[in-house]
Amino acid sequence: MNYEIEDRSKFFIRDSGNASMVLFKEKHDQFMLNNTGVVMFNLLLDNEKTEDVISELQKRYKTVDKSVLENDMQDIIRMLKMYGILKLDEEKTEKLNSTDIKAVDENDYDKVGRFIEDNRSEKHLVAGGKGYYTAVNIRAHVMNSQEYYYTKVDSDGNIEGAIVVVPNVSSSSVVNITALVVSRLVSKSRAAEIERELLDYVYASMINTVNKFRISYFAINENVPFLSEFRALGFTKEAELKKEFGNKSMFLYSLAL
């Protein structure tokens, strides 16, 4: 598969004995590579096709199975994709490999982030600002149990909807929704079905008991455009904190389960 190294200025490598550290300047993040990992990393930088990288690796590591080399190479590719350094030709599409609803994993962070950004509108709740839903941010949120991401995917592998929630990992029985987005391509009636299916899946997926879904937002006027979709799902007003942020009040709507 063809790929392109987009920006070599975003990182640098620091050698430290038997391992090397790749540091990403913008995010101040890093990851470690052993000697074999460094060889793969440099081969990816020096080539444009994954097949050429594997071919060279097989020459150097004759006793290692090809599938092992491919898996290790994919780990490095995922990391480089996440930080915007490498782009595969396949990323011209927004398709995922599985269908129906699932929790998003590291293979899909970039695609899901782009889906949310491409389909965000005033009709949907999207708490994160423009540029918030990057692969790096999503990975950090998921790894630290700050937010969980779920997608609804059609039979062709296209994302139809996505929901982002703050899980009730503590003793809380409330799951807060921070984003609920449906594809612009689906009908209004189909959008309502997707939203309901996503909520049902999240409810069943939480480890702790869920008694309530909740959304919260700041606004001068309570009746923001996305509120209608939540009212249709059965959400009702729980509280209003007047002038909580300047001239904006904080509104809380919830769905008791």
C-alpha positions, -999 to 999 in steps of 0.1 A, spaced: 0 0 0 12 35 -8 17 61 19 32 96 23 53 111 50 37 145 54 58 164 79 92 154 92 95 185 113 69 173 138 92 148 156 128 139 164 145 107 177 167 105 208 188 74 212 191 59 247 211 27 247 191 -3 236 160 18 228 152 50 212 126 76 220 105 94 194 94 128 206 65 148 190 71 185 193 36 199 191 20 175 217 50 169 238 43 132 236 67 104 231 69 66 226 98 42 229 111 19 201 135 -10 205 163 -15 180 140 -34 156 114 -7 159 139 20 150 148 0 119 112 -2 109 106 35 117 135 46 95 125 23 67 90 38 67 106 73 65 128 62 35 101 44 15 66 51 0 51 15 -1 45 -8 29 54 -37 6 89 -24 1 93 -19 39 83 -55 46 105 -68 18 135 -50 33 126 -63 68 125 -99 56 160 -95 42 173 -83 76 152 -106 98 152 -139 79 140 -160 110 111 -138 118 77 -146 104 63 -121 79 30 -117 98 50 -107 130 69 -80 110 36 -68 94 19 -65 128 49 -46 144 50 -23 114 13 -15 116 18 -5 153 43 22 142 21 32 112 -9 38 136 13 60 158 26 80 129 -10 84 115 -22 96 149 3 124 150 -3 135 114 31 124 101 20 95 78 -10 92 55 -21 60 38 -38 61 4 -68 42 19 -76 73 40 -93 89 11 -124 70 23 -143 71 57 -150 34 58 -144 12 88 -138 -26 87 -167 -37 109 -204 -31 108 -232 -21 133 -223 -5 166 -190 -8 184 -166 10 208 -140 28 188 -104 14 189 -71 29 180 -74 18 143 -104 41 140 -95 73 160 -86 94 130 -116 83 109 -141 89 137 -126 123 145 -129 133 109 -165 121 108 -175 142 138 -157 173 123 -173 168 88 -208 163 102 -208 188 131 -236 213 129 -259 233 152 -284 205 149 -261 181 168 -246 183 203 -208 186 199 -192 199 231 -156 199 217 -145 229 197 -132 228 162 -100 207 161 -108 189 194 -115 155 178 -81 146 167 -67 110 169 -42 121 195 -69 137 217 -93 108 213 -66 83 222 -57 102 254 -94 105 264 -101 68 259 -69 56 276 -76 78 306 -113 68 307 -123 105 303 -145 99 272 -156 68 254 -164 68 217 -190 46 199 -200 44 162 -228 31 142 -216 17 109 -236 6 79 -231 -26 58 -207 -8 35 -185 3 63 -196 39 63 -200 57 96 -237 66 101 -234 81 136 -212 86 166 -217 92 203 -191 104 228 -198 99 265 -181 105 299 -184 70 314 -196 64 349 -164 47 360 -168 58 396 -199 53 418 -220 77 397 -250 62 379 -251 91 354 -235 89 319 -229 124 304 -231 128 266 -207 152 251 -214 146 214 -241 129 194 -236 132 156 -254 116 127 -243 116 91 -257 144 69 -266 117 43 -292 99 64 -329 109 66 -344 125 96 -363 94 106 -332 72 101 -312 97 122 -336 93 151 -332 55 149 -294 57 149 -294 80 179 -317 56 198 -295 26 189 -264 44 200 -280 52 234 -291 17 239 -257 3 231 -240 27 255 -264 18 282 -256 -19 278 -219 -13 275 -213 5 308 -198 -17 336 -216 2 364 -254 6 366 -267 35 345 -298 53 358 -296 84 337 -282 100 306 -275 137 308 -264 166 285 -254 200 297 -246 232 277 -242 269 281 -265 293 262 -283 326 265 -314 310 250 -324 275 263 -339 264 230 -307 257 210 -311 238 177 -298 204 189 -322 203 219 -351 191 197 -333 158 189 -328 151 226 -364 160 235 -375 136 208 -354 109 225 -372 116 258 -348 140 275 -364 165 299 -351 196 317 -334 188 349 -319 221 360 -310 256 349 -281 276 365 -287 312 356 -258 334 344 -234 307 353 -209 318 326 -211 355 319 -245 361 304 -250 324 296 -269 300 318 -261 263 321 -289 240 311 -291 203 321 -314 178 304 -316 142 313 -332 109 303 -341 87 333 -337 50 326 
